[in-house]
Amino acid sequence: MGRDFGWLWAAYGVSTFGTWLAFSAFPMIAVLELHAGPSEVAALAAVGPAVGAVLAVPLGPWVEFRRKRPVMVTADLVRCAALLSVPLAWALGGLGIGQLLLVSVVVAAADISFTAASGAFLKGLVAREDLLTANGRFESTMWTATMLGPTLGAAVMGLFGPVVTVAADAVSYLLSALGLRAIGGREPEPAAGRRDPAGRLTGADLLAGWRHLLGHRTLRALYVNTMLVNGLIMVGSPLLAVLMLGPLHFAPWQYALAFAVPCSGGLLGSRLAPRLVARYGRRRVLLASGTLRAFWPVGLAFVGPGAGGLALVMAVEFGLITCSAVYNPVLATARLELTPTDRVARTLSAWSVGTKASIAALTALWGVLAALVGPRAALAAAGVLLPATPLLLVAVRDGEEGAVVSGAREERAGA
């Protein structure tokens, strides 16, 4: 799809690998270097991203009315600087939980801004018929990084400590910024937006992303489905860790292996997605893959000790990841196609804020549930609720272009 897409793909790949290389670095630094307790580690995992999501709410409109590539480069450099402050403070003996929390907030807000800008940039960079292929390549790259990054990161942490992986993650964002700078051409000036006499964005601008998501039948169904499914899947991660590393006595390397090997399903699913859409159509693929992924997690409630339990976790995760890797690029493509160009950044920002908030809220709720009934019962509860979520996908339709046509007309009228 051309040299420019190649640079965008390379930038995404290097930053994604850096992220997964340092995936568990902050909790490990908190426990091993700062001797933090469970409440501090939990706050680091939940509060930082949640606050970052709230701060990112006004950034969606801000990104919308600016050229996207400079925003992406700035987000990369902000993440690089924030993460580099951690090894610097550690070397000077001044690192604390407060700084880790602040860095996690800054990185979370920059993540959302980058995601919003990159989606809009991709829509303008490649032809519409290439969007699914492009999103499939991003999906396969993400799962490759997920499969290799944590394993290599664990080895690096064992040899040099977790702070080194944070520095490597910071460098990955710097390399990503350099890759984005290598993309040629000049973006057109975006629409100015509706501002009040003082030059500030209006409330209509701030809420445009949510209005578009909730006002469009297909996008509303996909949005609510994503919030529920992602939240109910992610609540199982800490519960399964407690179960496997505690009562079931799995070694840490076995726990890591249980999630690294199934990521190969991500490569399989992302390669299958374009072929399945070409043969069966977008709606059928979304409905089938979205339904199938909802039935796998309940199997985690039955994990037992030994090789059989490890094999069960791998089988469940492989099925879940394969179905998700088919679903995700098709979803990302539909979301871009059904969103007018002048609303992409705000829509993607609203999408990210909503999904991150739902994951944080459901994770906290399931933590309370696990304390009351135990991690296995809490896993079962999430697994039993998930099969109801595909009912939302019935509203998905092929060929709904009304939003795009409407957005184009509004854009021409504004011009």
C-alpha positions as CSV (number, residue, x, y, z in Angstrom):
1,M,0.0,0.0,0.0
2,G,2.9,2.3,-0.6
3,R,5.9,3.7,1.2
4,D,4.0,6.0,3.5
5,F,1.8,3.2,4.9
6,G,5.0,1.2,5.4
7,W,6.4,3.9,7.6
8,L,3.1,4.2,9.5
9,W,3.1,0.4,10.0
10,A,6.8,0.4,11.1
11,A,6.1,3.2,13.6
12,Y,3.1,1.2,15.0
13,G,5.1,-2.0,15.2
14,V,8.1,-0.6,17.1
15,S,6.0,1.3,19.6
16,T,3.6,-1.7,20.2
17,F,6.6,-4.0,20.7
18,G,8.0,-1.5,23.2
19,T,4.7,-1.4,25.1
20,W,4.5,-5.2,25.4
21,L,8.2,-5.4,26.3
22,A,7.5,-3.3,29.4
23,F,4.0,-4.6,30.0
24,S,4.4,-5.5,33.6
25,A,7.2,-3.1,34.4
26,F,5.3,-0.6,36.6
27,P,3.8,-3.1,39.0
28,M,7.2,-4.8,39.3
29,I,8.9,-1.5,40.0
30,A,6.3,-0.7,42.6
31,V,6.7,-4.1,44.3
32,L,10.4,-4.8,43.9
33,E,11.9,-1.3,44.0
34,L,9.4,0.8,46.0
35,H,8.0,-2.0,48.3
36,A,4.4,-1.0,47.5
37,G,1.4,-2.7,49.0
38,P,-1.6,-4.3,47.1
39,S,-3.7,-1.1,47.3
40,E,-1.0,1.0,45.8
41,V,-0.4,-1.5,43.0
42,A,-4.1,-1.7,42.3
43,A,-4.3,2.1,42.2
44,L,-1.4,2.1,39.7
45,A,-3.2,-0.4,37.5
46,A,-6.7,1.2,37.5
47,V,-6.6,4.9,38.6
48,G,-3.8,6.0,36.2
49,P,-5.5,4.9,33.0
50,A,-9.0,6.0,34.3
51,V,-7.8,9.5,35.1
52,G,-5.9,9.6,31.8
53,A,-9.1,8.7,30.0
54,V,-11.0,11.5,31.7
55,L,-8.3,14.1,30.8
56,A,-8.4,12.9,27.2
57,V,-12.1,13.9,26.8
58,P,-11.3,17.4,25.5
59,L,-8.4,16.2,23.5
60,G,-10.6,14.5,20.9
61,P,-12.0,17.8,19.5
62,W,-8.5,19.3,19.8
63,V,-7.1,16.6,17.7
64,E,-9.9,16.8,15.2
65,F,-9.1,20.3,14.1
66,R,-5.4,19.8,13.7
67,R,-3.2,18.0,11.3
68,K,-3.0,14.4,12.5
69,R,0.7,13.5,11.9
70,P,2.1,16.3,14.1
71,V,-0.3,15.3,16.8
72,M,0.9,11.6,16.5
73,V,4.5,12.7,16.7
74,T,3.8,14.9,19.7
75,A,2.0,12.1,21.5
76,D,5.0,9.8,20.9
77,L,7.4,12.4,22.2
78,V,5.2,13.1,25.3
79,R,5.1,9.4,26.1
80,C,8.9,9.1,25.5
81,A,9.6,12.0,27.9
82,A,7.2,10.8,30.5
83,L,8.6,7.2,30.5
84,L,12.3,8.4,30.5
85,S,11.6,10.3,33.7
86,V,11.2,7.0,35.5
87,P,14.7,5.6,34.9
88,L,16.1,9.1,35.5
89,A,14.4,9.4,38.9
90,W,15.3,5.9,39.8
91,A,19.0,6.6,39.0
92,L,18.9,9.7,41.2
93,G,17.1,7.9,44.0
94,G,13.9,10.0,43.8
95,L,11.4,7.6,42.3
96,G,8.1,7.2,44.1
97,I,4.6,5.8,43.6
98,G,3.3,9.3,42.9
99,Q,5.6,9.7,39.9
100,L,4.6,6.3,38.5
101,L,0.9,7.2,38.9
102,L,1.5,10.6,37.2
103,V,3.4,8.9,34.3
104,S,0.6,6.4,33.8
105,V,-1.9,9.2,33.6
106,V,0.1,11.1,31.0
107,V,0.8,8.0,28.9
108,A,-2.9,7.0,29.0
109,A,-4.1,10.4,27.8
110,A,-1.4,10.4,25.1
111,D,-2.4,6.9,24.1
112,I,-6.0,8.0,23.4
113,S,-4.9,11.1,21.5
114,F,-2.5,9.1,19.4
115,T,-5.2,6.5,18.7
116,A,-7.7,9.2,17.7
117,A,-5.2,10.9,15.4
118,S,-3.9,7.7,13.8
119,G,-7.3,6.4,12.8
120,A,-8.2,9.7,11.1
121,F,-4.7,9.7,9.5
122,L,-5.1,6.1,8.2
123,K,-8.5,6.9,6.6
124,G,-6.8,9.7,4.6
125,L,-3.7,7.7,3.8
126,V,-5.0,4.5,2.2
127,A,-7.9,3.8,-0.2
128,R,-11.2,2.7,1.3
129,E,-10.8,-0.8,-0.2
130,D,-7.4,-1.1,1.6
131,L,-8.7,-0.2,5.0
132,L,-9.4,-3.8,6.1
133,T,-6.0,-5.0,4.9
134,A,-4.3,-2.2,6.7
135,N,-6.2,-2.9,10.0
136,G,-5.5,-6.6,9.6
137,R,-1.8,-5.8,9.4
138,F,-2.0,-3.7,12.5
139,E,-3.9,-6.5,14.3
140,S,-1.3,-9.2,13.3
141,T,1.5,-6.9,14.5
142,M,-0.2,-6.3,17.8
143,W,-0.6,-10.1,18.5
144,T,3.0,-10.7,17.4
145,A,4.2,-8.1,19.9
146,T,1.9,-9.6,22.5
147,M,3.3,-13.0,22.0
148,L,7.0,-12.1,22.0
149,G,7.2,-8.9,24.0
150,P,6.3,-10.0,27.5
151,T,8.5,-13.1,27.2
152,L,11.5,-11.1,26.2
153,G,10.6,-8.4,28.7
154,A,10.5,-11.0,31.5
155,A,14.0,-12.1,30.5
156,V,15.3,-8.5,30.4
157,M,13.7,-7.8,33.8
158,G,15.4,-10.8,35.2
159,L,18.8,-9.8,34.0
160,F,18.7,-6.0,34.3
161,G,15.6,-5.1,36.3
162,P,12.2,-3.6,35.3
163,V,13.5,-0.1,34.9
164,V,15.5,-1.0,31.9
165,T,12.3,-2.1,30.0
166,V,10.7,1.2,30.8
167,A,13.7,3.0,29.1
168,A,13.4,0.6,26.1
169,D,9.7,1.5,25.9
170,A,10.5,5.2,25.9
171,V,13.0,4.6,23.1
172,S,10.4,2.8,21.1
173,Y,8.2,5.9,21.1
174,L,11.1,8.0,19.9
175,L,11.7,5.6,17.0
176,S,8.0,5.7,16.3
177,A,8.1,9.5,16.1
178,L,11.0,9.3,13.7
179,G,9.1,6.8,11.5
180,L,6.1,9.1,11.4
181,R,8.3,12.0,10.4
182,A,9.6,10.0,7.5
183,I,6.1,9.9,5.9
184,G,6.1,12.2,2.9
185,G,3.5,14.7,1.7
186,R,1.5,17.4,3.5
187,E,-1.8,16.9,5.1
188,P,-4.6,19.3,4.1
189,E,-5.7,21.8,6.7
190,P,-8.6,20.3,8.7
191,A,-11.9,22.2,9.3
192,A,-11.8,24.9,11.9
193,G,-14.6,23.6,14.0
194,R,-17.3,25.6,15.8
195,R,-15.7,27.8,18.4
196,D,-17.2,30.5,20.6
197,P,-16.2,34.2,20.2
198,A,-13.2,33.6,22.6
199,G,-11.8,30.9,20.2
200,R,-12.7,28.0,22.4
201,L,-14.3,24.8,21.2
202,T,-18.0,24.6,21.9
203,G,-19.9,21.9,23.8
204,A,-21.1,20.6,20.5
205,D,-17.5,19.9,19.4
206,L,-16.8,18.1,22.7
207,L,-19.8,15.8,22.5
208,A,-19.8,15.2,18.7
209,G,-18.0,11.9,19.0
210,W,-20.5,10.4,21.5
211,R,-23.4,11.9,19.6
212,H,-22.3,10.2,16.4
213,L,-21.7,6.8,18.2
214,L,-25.0,6.8,20.1
215,G,-27.0,8.3,17.2
216,H,-25.9,5.7,14.6
217,R,-27.7,2.4,15.0
218,T,-24.8,0.2,13.9
219,L,-22.0,2.1,15.7
220,R,-24.1,2.3,18.9
221,A,-24.5,-1.5,18.9
222,L,-20.8,-2.0,18.2
223,Y,-19.8,0.5,20.9
224,V,-21.9,-0.9,23.7
225,N,-20.9,-4.4,22.7
226,T,-17.2,-3.5,22.8
227,M,-17.5,-1.8,26.2
228,L,-19.3,-4.9,27.7
229,V,-17.2,-7.6,26.0
230,N,-13.8,-5.9,26.7
231,G,-14.8,-5.2,30.3
232,L,-16.0,-8.7,31.0
233,I,-13.0,-10.3,29.3
234,M,-10.5,-8.1,31.1
235,V,-11.9,-8.6,34.6
236,G,-10.7,-12.2,34.3
237,S,-7.0,-11.3,33.9
238,P,-6.3,-10.5,37.6
239,L,-8.7,-13.2,38.8
240,L,-7.0,-15.9,36.7
241,A,-3.6,-14.7,37.9
242,V,-4.7,-15.0,41.5
243,L,-6.1,-18.5,40.9
244,M,-3.2,-19.9,38.8
245,L,-0.3,-18.4,40.8
246,G,-2.1,-19.0,44.2
247,P,-4.2,-22.1,44.9
248,L,-3.3,-23.9,41.7
249,H,0.5,-23.4,42.2
250,F,1.5,-22.7,38.6
251,A,5.0,-21.3,38.2
252,P,5.3,-17.8,36.8
253,W,6.8,-19.1,33.6
254,Q,3.9,-21.5,33.1
255,Y,1.5,-18.6,33.7
256,A,3.4,-16.5,31.1
257,L,3.4,-19.5,28.6
258,A,-0.4,-19.9,29.0
259,F,-0.9,-16.5,27.4
260,A,2.1,-16.2,25.1
261,V,1.4,-19.4,23.0
262,P,-2.3,-18.7,22.2
263,C,-1.3,-15.3,20.7
264,S,-0.5,-17.3,17.6
265,G,-4.3,-17.3,17.1
266,G,-4.1,-13.6,16.7
267,L,-1.9,-14.0,13.6
268,L,-4.3,-16.6,12.2
269,G,-7.4,-14.6,12.8
270,S,-6.0,-11.3,11.4
271,R,-5.0,-13.1,8.2
272,L,-8.4,-14.8,7.9
273,A,-10.4,-11.6,8.4
274,P,-10.1,-10.1,4.8
275,R,-10.8,-13.4,3.2
276,L,-13.9,-14.1,5.3
277,V,-15.3,-10.6,4.7
278,A,-14.8,-11.1,0.9
279,R,-16.6,-14.4,1.0
280,Y,-19.4,-13.8,3.6
281,G,-19.7,-10.1,4.0
282,R,-19.0,-7.8,6.9
283,R,-22.2,-8.3,8.9
284,R,-21.9,-12.1,8.9
285,V,-18.2,-12.0,10.0
286,L,-18.9,-9.5,12.8
287,L,-21.8,-11.5,14.0
288,A,-20.1,-14.9,13.8
289,S,-16.7,-13.9,15.3
290,G,-18.4,-11.6,17.9
291,T,-20.6,-14.4,19.0
292,L,-17.9,-17.1,19.1
293,R,-15.5,-15.0,21.1
294,A,-18.2,-14.6,23.8
295,F,-18.5,-18.3,24.5
296,W,-14.8,-19.1,25.3
297,P,-14.0,-17.3,28.6
298,V,-16.5,-19.3,30.7
299,G,-14.0,-22.3,30.3
300,L,-11.5,-20.4,32.5
301,A,-13.7,-21.1,35.5
302,F,-12.9,-24.8,35.2
303,V,-9.1,-24.6,35.2
304,G,-7.4,-27.1,37.4
305,P,-3.8,-27.8,38.5
306,G,-1.2,-29.5,36.4
307,A,-0.7,-30.0,32.6
308,G,-4.4,-30.4,32.0
309,G,-5.2,-27.0,33.6
310,L,-2.5,-25.4,31.6
311,A,-3.8,-26.9,28.4
312,L,-7.3,-25.8,29.1
313,V,-6.2,-22.2,29.6
314,M,-4.2,-22.3,26.4
315,A,-7.1,-23.7,24.4
316,V,-9.6,-21.2,25.8
317,E,-7.2,-18.3,25.1
318,F,-6.4,-19.5,21.6
319,G,-10.1,-19.7,20.7
320,L,-10.8,-16.3,22.2
321,I,-7.8,-14.6,20.6
322,T,-8.5,-16.1,17.2
323,C,-12.1,-15.0,17.1
324,S,-11.1,-11.5,18.5
325,A,-8.4,-11.2,15.8
326,V,-11.0,-11.8,13.1
327,Y,-13.5,-9.4,14.7
328,N,-11.2,-6.5,15.6
329,P,-9.9,-5.4,12.1
330,V,-13.4,-5.7,10.7
331,L,-14.8,-3.6,13.5
332,A,-12.0,-1.0,13.1
333,T,-12.7,-0.8,9.3
334,A,-16.5,-0.5,9.8
335,R,-16.0,2.2,12.4
336,L,-13.9,4.3,10.0
337,E,-16.2,3.7,7.0
338,L,-19.3,4.7,9.0
339,T,-17.8,7.9,10.4
340,P,-17.6,11.2,8.5
341,T,-14.0,12.4,7.9
342,D,-14.6,15.5,10.0
343,R,-15.6,13.4,13.0
344,V,-13.2,10.5,13.0
345,A,-10.8,11.8,15.7
346,R,-13.6,12.8,18.1
347,T,-15.4,9.5,17.5
348,L,-12.3,7.4,18.1
349,S,-11.4,9.4,21.2
350,A,-15.0,8.9,22.6
351,W,-14.7,5.2,21.8
352,S,-11.4,4.9,23.7
353,V,-12.6,6.8,26.7
354,G,-15.8,4.8,27.0
355,T,-14.0,1.4,26.7
356,K,-11.3,2.3,29.1
357,A,-13.8,3.5,31.6
358,S,-15.9,0.4,31.3
359,I,-12.9,-1.8,31.8
360,A,-11.9,0.1,34.9
361,A,-15.4,0.1,36.4
362,L,-16.1,-3.6,35.7
363,T,-12.6,-4.6,37.0
364,A,-13.3,-2.8,40.3
365,L,-16.7,-4.4,40.5
366,W,-15.4,-7.9,39.9
367,G,-12.7,-7.3,42.4
368,V,-15.4,-6.8,45.0
369,L,-17.3,-9.8,43.7
370,A,-14.1,-12.0,43.9
371,A,-13.6,-11.0,47.5
372,L,-17.1,-12.1,48.3
373,V,-17.4,-15.4,46.4
374,G,-13.8,-16.2,45.3
375,P,-12.0,-15.8,42.0
376,R,-13.3,-19.0,40.4
377,A,-17.0,-18.0,41.0
378,A,-16.2,-14.5,39.8
379,L,-14.7,-15.9,36.6
380,A,-17.7,-18.0,36.1
381,A,-20.0,-15.0,36.5
382,A,-18.2,-13.0,33.8
383,G,-18.2,-16.1,31.5
384,V,-22.0,-16.6,32.0
385,L,-22.8,-13.0,31.2
386,L,-20.7,-12.8,28.0
387,P,-22.9,-15.0,25.8
388,A,-25.7,-12.4,26.0
389,T,-23.5,-9.6,24.5
390,P,-23.8,-10.8,20.8
391,L,-27.5,-9.9,20.9
392,L,-26.3,-6.3,20.4
393,L,-24.7,-7.2,17.1
394,V,-28.0,-8.1,15.5
395,A,-28.4,-4.3,14.8
396,V,-25.3,-4.4,12.6
397,R,-26.1,-3.9,8.9
398,D,-24.0,-4.0,5.7
399,G,-23.8,-0.9,3.5
400,E,-25.0,1.8,6.0
401,E,-23.4,4.8,4.4
402,G,-25.9,7.4,5.7
403,A,-23.6,8.8,8.3
404,V,-20.7,9.2,5.8
405,V,-23.0,10.9,3.2
406,S,-24.4,13.2,5.9
407,G,-21.0,14.1,7.2
408,A,-19.7,14.8,3.7
409,R,-22.7,17.1,3.1
410,E,-22.1,19.0,6.4
411,E,-18.4,19.3,5.5
412,R,-19.3,20.8,2.1
413,A,-21.9,23.1,3.6
414,G,-19.4,24.3,6.2
415,A,-16.8,25.0,3.4
